[in-house]
Amino acid sequence: MLNLLFDIDDTLYDRFSPFEPAYLQLFQGRFSLELRPLFHQFLKRGNEILDDAMEGRMTMEQMYILRFQRAMADLGAVITPKEALEFQRLYAKEQTRISVSTCLADALEFCSRQPVFLGIITNGPSSHQLAKYRTLGAASWIPEDHVLTSGEVGANKPDIRVFQTAARRWNLTPELTWYIGDSYEHDIEGAKNMNWHTIWLDRSCRSQTADAFPFMEPLLNCPPAGTSSGAFPAADRIAYTDADLAVLIRQLVLSGRNQAPIY
C-alpha cells in the first residue's frame, strides 16, 4: 500500500494566511516592512529555538517572544516583549480560521477513497498541532490516530527519532512511503534519512533562487512541478503551489494503483 505522509504548517495550509492579518492588526502604519521577508525571518527564528522550547530549556511564551522580536530586529524594527505576545495572541486567533485549499482538499478526498495510507508528522506541542488538525477539518481524510507530533516523541524533525516512531507505529516500508513538507532541512532531508521518497512544497521557489533563504515574493515563473533540483538532492519531486502538489499526489496514487514505478 502506498503511504502518503504530510506536514501541517505551510503544507496543509499556508502559514502566511494567519501571519499577515495578525501583523496588520497590530502594526499597520507603524512600520514600513515588507511582510514576506519578515514572515520568512519569523519562520527561521522560530526554527532556531523550537528545540529549546520543546525540550524545556525555555518556555513556549519565551519562544513566542524571541522569535518575533528577533525577526522584527532582523528588518530593523524594535518591539517589546508585550507586543510580541500580543502578536502571538492575534496570530493564534487567526490560526482558528485556517483552511485547506480547495484543490488540495479535492486531492486528499481522492486519496481517501483509494487504498492509500494517509498520515501526518508535524513539529510542535501535541495540543497545539491537533487543534490545527481539527480546525483544518483534516479528520475528513486522515484519522487522528494517523497524526504524530514531535511533542509526543520528545524530539523535532529532522531528528530521525520522529520518523522512526512513525515507521514503527504505522509499519511503513521505505519504498512505498512518501513524505510531503515545506521545509527542505526539517521535512525533506529528515525523511530522506529514512530512505523515504519526498515531495518538497517549495512555496517561495527557493530551489530556483540558489541556496540563500529567499527574501522575496514567490516567483511567478517557476519551472513545472515535479522538476528536481541538483542543489537540493533530497527532494524527489518539487511542487510550488497547492495545485502543483494536488497533481503530483494524484499521479502517485494512480501510478501505485496501476503498479507502475512511482519514483
N, C-alpha and C positions, 0 to 999 in steps of 0.2 A: 504493500500500500504506500502511495505517495504521502509524504509528511510535509506540510507547509506550516512554518512557524513564523510569527510576526512579532516585531517590537510594537510598542504602543505609541510612545511620544515621537512625533514627526514622521510616523509611519502610518498608523491607522487614522491619524488626524494631523493637521498642520499646526505646530505649536505657535506659529506667528499669529494665528487667528485669535487666540486669547491675549497674546502679548500686546498687540497694537492697541486695542481699546483700553486695556488696563493702563498703559503708559499715557495715552492721550487724556484719560480722565484725570490723571494726577499732575501731569507736567506740560500739557499743551500750552504754548505761549511763553513758557518759562525758559526752555532750552531750544536751541536750533540744531537738533541732532538728526542724522539720518537713521531711521529706525531699523533698517535691515542690518547695517553694521553693528548697531547696538544689540540687536537680537542675537547675532552670531557671537558677540563677546559674552552675552548673558549665558548662552549655552556653554561656551568654552570655560568661563569662570566657574560655572556650576559643576562641570565635569571634573575640574581640578580639585574640588573639595568634597565631592559627593562621598568618596570613600571615608573621609574623616567623619562626616555626619553619620553614615550608616554604621560605622564601627565604634561610635561613641566618643570620639575624640573632640567633637563639638556637637552642640545641639542642632536640631533642624532649624530652629529660629536663627541661630548664629550663621548657619549656612545660607539661609534666605537673605540675611542682611549682607553678608560678604559678597555673594555672587553678584548682587545688583549694584552695590556700592563700587565694586571693582570694575564691573562692566561700564558703569557711568564714568568712572575715573579714566578708563582707557580712552574715552572720547572727550575728556577734558571737563566733565561735569562733576560737581561735588554735591552729595546729598547726605542727609543724616540717617542714622540707624532707624529712627522713627519713620522717615519717609520710605526707606527700603521695605520696612514691614508693612506699611500701608500699600505700597505697590504689590507686595505678595498677597495681601488680602484681596485686592482688586483682581489680580491675576488668577487667584484661586476661584473667585466668584465667576470670572469669565470662563474658566475651565468647566463650569457646570453647564455651559452652553455648547460644548464641542460636539462635533458630529463627524461621522464617516462620510466621505464624498459619495455622491450617487453612483459614479462609475465603479468605485472600489466596493461599495456595498453590493452592487449587482454581481461583481466577480466573486465576492465571498458567498453570496447566496447560491451562485452556480456551483462553487466548490462544495458547499454543504449538502448538495444533492448528489454528489459523486462519492465514490469510495476513496475518500481523502481524509487523512487525519489533519485537523486544524488545531493549532495551539498558539500560545503567546508566551514569550520570555521577555520580561521588562525590568529595567532598573528602577529602584525606588522602594519606599516603605509599602508594605502589603496593603494597608488600609487605603492609602492614597492612590495607588495604582488600580486597585479593584474598584474604587469609586469612579475612576476614569473609564474603566472597562464597562461599568454599568451605565454611565452617562452616554457612552457611545452606542449602547444597545448591542454590544458585541456578542452577548449571550444568544442572539438570534442565530449565530453561526458557530460560535466557539463556546462549549460548556465551561463553566467556571473551574471545574477540576482539570481543565486543559490550560490553566493560567499559572505560570510560575513567576514569582517576583524575586528580585535579588534580596529584598528584606527577609524573605523566607529562608534563603540559602545562607545569608550572612556574608555574602561577597557580591561584588558588582561585575557585570560584563565590563571588560573582556576576560575576567578571571575564568579559567576553564572549568572551575567547580560549578559555575552556574549552568553551563552547557552539559556537563557530565550529569548533573542532577536531573535535567530534563531527559537526557538519553536513557537513564536508568528508569525513571518514573514512567516514561511512555514507550519504552522498548523500541527506541529509534535505531534504525540502521543507517549509516552514513550515506550509502549510495542512493537511498530513497528520500533523504532529508534535505530540505531547502530552508534556509533562514533568510528572512527579509527584514532589513532595517535601514535606518538613515545614517547612522554613524559608521564611517569606514573603520575607525580604530576599535570601537566598542562592539559593534554588531558583526561587521563583515570579517575582520581579522579574528575576532573571538570565535565565530562559527567555523571559520576555515581551520582553526587549530584542532577542531574535532573532525576534520575532513568532510564537513558538510558542504553542500552546494550553497551558493549565496546569490541574492539579488540585492544590490545596493540602490536604495531610493535616494538618489543624489539630487535633492530638490534645488540646490543652488548651482548645479553644474560644476562642482568643484573638480571633477575629473577632467574638465575641459579648460581649467584655469590654472594649470600647474599645481604644485604641491601646497602652495600657500593657502591658508584659510581665507575664503573669499569674503571681501567686504564690498558686496555689490548686490544689486537686484539679480534675481535669477535670469540667466541668459535666455534670449528669445530663440536662438538658433542652435540648440544643442543637436548632436548627431542622433540618428534613430535609436530608440530604445533597444537594448539588447547588445549594443556595441560595447565590447570590453575595452579597458584602457591598460596599456602596458605599464603605466606609472602606478596602477592600483591592482596588482595581480590577484588579490584575494577575492575580487568581485567577479563572479562568473557571468553575471548579467548586470546591466545598469539601466535603471529607469529614472526618468527626470520629472515625471508628473504622475499623479494618481491614474490618469488614463493610460500612460505607458505601463504602469505596474499591473493594471487590470488586464491588459492584453497579454503580458508575459505570464501572469498566473493562469489564464485560460489556456495558453499554449502548453504550459507544463502539464496541466491536468489532462488535456486532450492527448498529448504525447504519451503520458503514462497510461491512459486508458487504451491507447492503440498499441501499447507495448513497444513504442519506438524510443530511441535514445533521447534522454532529456538533458544531456549535458555535453 
